[in-house]
Amino acid sequence: MDIICRISGIEAMKILREDPATTHIPVIALSANAMPRDIEKGMEAGFFRYLTKPIKVNEFLNALDEALKFSDMWLVSSNELGQIR
């Protein structure tokens, strides 16, 4: 029997932020919930960016570029601090 566990993106974000192994990962939300309060809640939850549907391809690609740059900076600074072995 398969058990399906459904959690919201904000709940998933909370789990990722509480785990030291994943807290640094930039997560981009992609949602149909586009009301200002929805976006605010997403950003407060810790999403790196909160994009709404329909996707604007250039905005999505720019967000990916920024997330990758952020990841690179985190890896360099963590390595310099001796946190990565």
N, C-alpha and C positions, 0 to 999 in steps of 0.2 A: 504494500500500500504506500503510495506517495503522499507525503505531507507537504503542503505548500505553505510557506511562511511569507506573508506579505508585510513589508514595512515601507514606510514612506522614505523619500529621499532624505528628509531631515533626520529621521531616525537612523538611517544608514550613516549619515554624516556624523552624528553623535558617536556612533560606535567607532568610526574611523578616527575621530579626534581624540577619543579616550585611549587608544592603543598607541604606545610610543613607536611601534614599528610603522604606523601609517599616518601619524599625526601631521607629518610634513608634506604629504602628498597633496598637490593642488587638485581639487575636484571641481569640475565644471557642471553645474546643474543645467539641465535642458528640460523645460517644462511648458505646458500649455497654460499654467496658472500665471497670468501676466498682470494681475492687479498690483498696484504699488505695495500693498501690505504683504502680498505673497513674495515679492522680490526682496523686501526688507527682511522678512522672516528667513528666507534662504541665505541671505548674506550674514545675518546674525548667527545662523547655524554654522557658518564657517566655510561656505562654498567660496572658491577662488573667484568664480564668475557665475552669474545667474543669467542664462540666456532663455529667451522665450520663443515659442513656436509661432508662426512658421520661421524656420531657421533662415537667418541672413548669412549666406555662405562666407562673406568677407569677415563679418563679425565673429563667426565661429572659428575661422582659421586664425584670426588675430588672437582670440582667447587661447587657442591651442599653442600658438607661438609664445605668448606670455607665460603660460603654464610651464612649458618646456624650459624657458629661460629661468624661471623661478626654481625649477627642479635642479637645473645645472648649478645655480648659485648656491642652493642648499647643499648639494653634494660637495662642492668646492670648500665651502665654509666648514662643513662637518668633517671633511678629510683633514683640513688644516688644524682643527681642534682635536684630531685623533679619535673621532667618534666612529669612523668607518675603518674597518680593518680588512 
